[in-house]
């Protein structure tokens, strides 16, 4: 899995997984503060595959909280508790292709004390934009190269790629909702646009409202023209396979 895609999807994985044991945390900790308005980085990222949260660089560390500075320069307080999952990416495989950014295995649990001032972290949880605080259910330590790629990816959203849930289709114009701002964006398909679902080729007529899509393309005359549109299909849950048919 590409490291960038994996990092963006990890927060939901961490938030939905079972809490780590108290042994992975250090010191007394309190529950996250009451949640407020949903928002900021990660809200709706990958069309809802990313839980709400913020990403930034750690500027201050105190018991039970981090202060981070976001890419826009805002300071957010990240509150964590004994139930907050604190993770980092697994190590690269010894024989892996460094250029591919491929990781093997699941994220590695770390202690909150492993996070230092200057580290980039992503959080998943409820964001109160009024108080600039996050009640984190997951914190993910991000290596500098991946953090750089994520920022570049955010900056290019709506310019070279889109991702979100289809909300409207008007002939060759498709509107999706998602991205870092959880806003609506419209793209146009033309005779050169390729459509696929998993590995199977499809057509524009196969796209339906409610589908989750990832779009590659470019701006032309202030309009986003798609070169490829992929319908994203959740992977089957191998832990709970469908029951065999009744005989």
C-alpha positions as CSV (number, residue, x, y, z in Angstrom):
1,X,0.0,0.0,0.0
2,X,1.3,3.4,-0.8
3,X,2.5,5.1,2.3
4,X,0.6,8.3,1.7
5,X,-2.7,6.5,1.2
6,X,-2.0,4.4,4.2
7,X,-1.2,7.3,6.4
8,X,-4.4,9.2,5.5
9,X,-6.5,6.1,6.2
10,X,-4.8,5.1,9.4
11,X,-6.7,7.4,11.8
12,X,-9.9,5.6,11.1
13,X,-8.2,2.3,11.6
14,X,-6.8,3.4,14.9
15,X,-10.0,5.0,16.1
16,X,-12.0,1.9,15.5
17,X,-9.5,-0.6,17.0
18,X,-9.5,-1.8,20.6
19,X,-7.8,0.6,23.1
20,X,-4.2,-0.1,24.0
21,X,-3.4,-1.2,27.5
22,X,-2.5,1.3,30.1
23,X,1.1,0.1,29.9
24,X,1.5,1.9,26.6
25,X,0.8,5.3,28.1
26,X,2.8,7.2,30.7
27,X,1.5,9.0,33.8
28,X,-2.0,9.9,34.9
29,X,-4.3,10.9,32.1
30,X,-7.8,12.2,31.8
31,X,-10.4,11.6,29.2
32,X,-10.5,13.9,26.2
33,X,-12.6,17.1,26.7
34,X,-16.1,17.3,25.5
35,X,-16.3,17.4,21.7
36,X,-17.4,20.4,19.8
37,X,-17.7,21.3,16.2
38,X,-16.4,18.7,13.7
39,X,-13.7,20.1,11.5
40,X,-10.2,20.8,10.2
41,X,-7.7,18.5,8.7
42,X,-8.9,15.1,8.0
43,X,-12.6,15.9,8.2
44,X,-14.0,13.9,5.4
45,X,-10.5,13.2,4.0
46,X,-10.8,10.3,1.6
47,X,-14.5,10.9,1.5
48,X,-15.0,9.9,5.1
49,X,-12.3,7.3,5.4
50,X,-10.4,9.6,7.7
51,X,-11.8,10.4,11.1
52,X,-12.0,14.1,12.1
53,X,-8.8,15.6,13.4
54,X,-5.9,17.9,12.8
55,X,-2.3,17.6,11.7
56,X,0.5,19.7,12.8
57,X,4.0,20.1,14.3
58,X,4.4,19.7,18.1
59,X,5.4,23.0,19.7
60,X,4.8,22.2,23.3
61,X,4.4,19.1,25.5
62,X,2.6,19.0,28.8
63,X,0.9,16.3,30.9
64,X,-2.0,14.9,29.0
65,X,-1.7,17.2,26.0
66,X,0.3,18.4,23.1
67,X,0.2,21.8,21.4
68,X,0.6,21.7,17.7
69,X,0.9,24.3,14.9
70,X,-1.0,23.5,11.8
71,X,0.1,24.2,8.3
72,X,-2.1,27.4,8.4
73,X,-0.3,28.6,11.5
74,X,-3.1,27.9,14.0
75,X,-2.3,26.5,17.4
76,X,-4.3,23.5,18.6
77,X,-4.3,21.7,21.9
78,X,-4.4,17.9,21.5
79,X,-5.8,16.2,24.6
80,X,-5.2,12.5,25.0
81,X,-6.2,9.8,27.5
82,X,-5.5,6.2,28.5
83,X,-7.8,5.2,25.7
84,X,-6.0,7.2,23.0
85,X,-4.1,5.0,20.6
86,X,-0.6,6.4,19.9
87,X,1.1,4.9,16.9
88,X,3.7,5.3,14.2
89,X,4.2,3.7,10.8
90,X,5.9,0.3,10.8
91,X,9.5,0.2,9.6
92,X,10.2,-0.2,5.9
93,X,11.0,-3.7,4.7
94,X,14.7,-4.5,4.5
95,X,14.4,-5.5,0.8
96,X,11.6,-3.0,-0.1
97,X,11.8,-0.4,-2.8
98,X,12.5,2.9,-1.0
99,X,11.1,4.8,-3.9
100,X,7.7,3.2,-3.6
101,X,7.3,4.2,0.0
102,X,5.9,0.7,0.8
103,X,5.3,-0.4,4.4
104,X,4.6,-3.9,5.6
105,X,2.4,-4.8,8.6
106,X,0.3,-2.7,10.9
107,X,1.2,0.6,12.6
108,X,3.5,0.2,15.6
109,X,2.3,1.3,19.1
110,X,4.5,3.8,20.8
111,X,4.4,5.7,24.1
112,X,3.4,9.3,24.3
113,X,6.9,10.1,25.5
114,X,8.2,9.0,22.2
115,X,6.7,12.1,20.6
116,X,9.0,15.1,20.8
117,X,8.8,18.8,20.1
118,X,9.3,19.3,16.4
119,X,7.6,16.0,15.4
120,X,4.7,16.0,13.0
121,X,1.6,14.2,14.2
122,X,-1.8,13.5,12.9
123,X,-4.8,13.2,15.2
124,X,-8.2,11.6,14.9
125,X,-11.0,12.7,17.1
126,X,-13.5,15.5,17.7
127,X,-12.4,19.0,17.0
128,X,-13.6,22.1,18.8
129,X,-12.7,24.9,16.4
130,X,-13.9,27.6,18.9
131,X,-11.4,26.6,21.5
132,X,-8.8,25.1,19.0
133,X,-8.7,21.8,20.8
134,X,-8.9,18.1,19.9
135,X,-10.1,15.2,22.0
136,X,-7.9,12.6,20.4
137,X,-8.9,9.0,20.1
138,X,-5.8,8.4,18.0
139,X,-2.4,10.1,17.5
140,X,-0.1,9.1,14.7
141,X,3.5,10.1,14.6
142,X,4.4,11.0,11.0
143,X,8.0,10.9,9.7
144,X,9.2,14.2,8.0
145,X,9.1,12.8,4.4
146,X,5.5,11.6,4.8
147,X,4.4,14.8,6.5
148,X,5.8,16.7,3.5
149,X,4.0,14.5,1.1
150,X,0.7,14.9,3.0
151,X,1.1,18.7,2.9
152,X,1.8,18.6,-0.8
153,X,-1.2,16.3,-1.3
154,X,-3.4,18.7,0.6
155,X,-2.2,21.7,-1.5
156,X,-2.9,19.8,-4.7
157,X,-6.4,18.8,-3.8
158,X,-8.7,20.2,-6.4
159,X,-5.8,20.8,-8.7
160,X,-4.5,17.4,-9.6
161,X,-6.8,15.1,-7.6
162,X,-10.2,14.9,-5.9
163,X,-11.8,12.3,-3.6
164,X,-15.2,12.2,-2.1
165,X,-18.7,10.9,-2.3
166,X,-20.7,11.6,-5.4
167,X,-23.6,13.9,-4.6
168,X,-24.8,14.9,-8.1
169,X,-24.4,13.9,-11.7
170,X,-25.3,16.4,-14.5
171,X,-24.5,14.9,-17.9
172,X,-20.7,14.9,-17.9
173,X,-20.3,16.9,-14.7
174,X,-20.0,15.1,-11.4
175,X,-20.1,16.7,-8.0
176,X,-18.4,15.1,-5.0
177,X,-18.2,16.1,-1.4
178,X,-15.0,15.4,0.6
179,X,-11.4,16.5,0.9
180,X,-9.6,18.4,3.6
181,X,-12.4,21.0,3.7
182,X,-15.3,18.5,3.4
183,X,-16.6,20.8,0.7
184,X,-18.3,20.1,-2.7
185,X,-16.2,20.0,-5.9
186,X,-17.2,19.4,-9.4
187,X,-15.2,17.7,-12.2
188,X,-15.9,17.1,-15.8
189,X,-15.4,13.9,-17.7
190,X,-14.6,13.9,-21.4
191,X,-13.8,11.3,-24.1
192,X,-10.4,10.7,-22.7
193,X,-11.5,10.0,-19.1
194,X,-11.0,6.4,-18.0
195,X,-13.4,4.8,-15.5
196,X,-12.8,1.8,-13.4
197,X,-14.2,-0.1,-10.4
198,X,-11.6,-2.2,-8.7
199,X,-9.7,-3.4,-11.8
200,X,-12.7,-3.6,-14.1
201,X,-13.3,-0.9,-16.7
202,X,-16.7,0.9,-16.4
203,X,-18.4,3.9,-18.0
204,X,-19.7,7.2,-16.8
205,X,-23.2,5.7,-16.8
206,X,-22.1,3.2,-14.1
207,X,-21.3,6.1,-11.6
208,X,-24.1,6.6,-9.1
209,X,-24.8,9.2,-6.4
210,X,-23.4,7.8,-3.1
211,X,-20.4,6.2,-4.8
212,X,-17.0,7.0,-3.3
213,X,-14.6,8.0,-6.0
214,X,-11.0,9.1,-6.4
215,X,-10.3,11.3,-9.4
216,X,-7.0,12.2,-11.1
217,X,-6.9,15.2,-13.5
218,X,-6.0,18.8,-14.0
219,X,-7.4,22.3,-14.1
220,X,-8.3,23.5,-17.6
221,X,-9.8,27.0,-17.9
222,X,-10.6,26.9,-14.2
223,X,-12.5,23.6,-14.5
224,X,-11.3,20.3,-13.2
225,X,-11.1,17.8,-16.0
226,X,-10.7,14.1,-15.0
227,X,-8.2,11.8,-16.7
228,X,-9.2,8.9,-14.5
229,X,-12.1,8.1,-12.1
230,X,-11.9,5.1,-9.8
231,X,-14.9,3.9,-7.8
232,X,-13.7,2.9,-4.4
233,X,-15.1,-0.4,-3.0
234,X,-14.5,-1.4,0.6
235,X,-12.5,-4.5,1.0
236,X,-14.3,-7.6,2.3
237,X,-13.9,-8.2,6.0
238,X,-11.9,-11.4,6.1
239,X,-12.4,-11.7,9.8
240,X,-16.2,-12.1,9.3
241,X,-16.7,-14.0,6.1
242,X,-20.3,-14.4,4.8
243,X,-22.1,-17.4,6.1
244,X,-22.4,-20.3,3.7
245,X,-25.8,-20.7,2.0
246,X,-28.3,-22.9,3.8
247,X,-28.6,-26.4,2.3
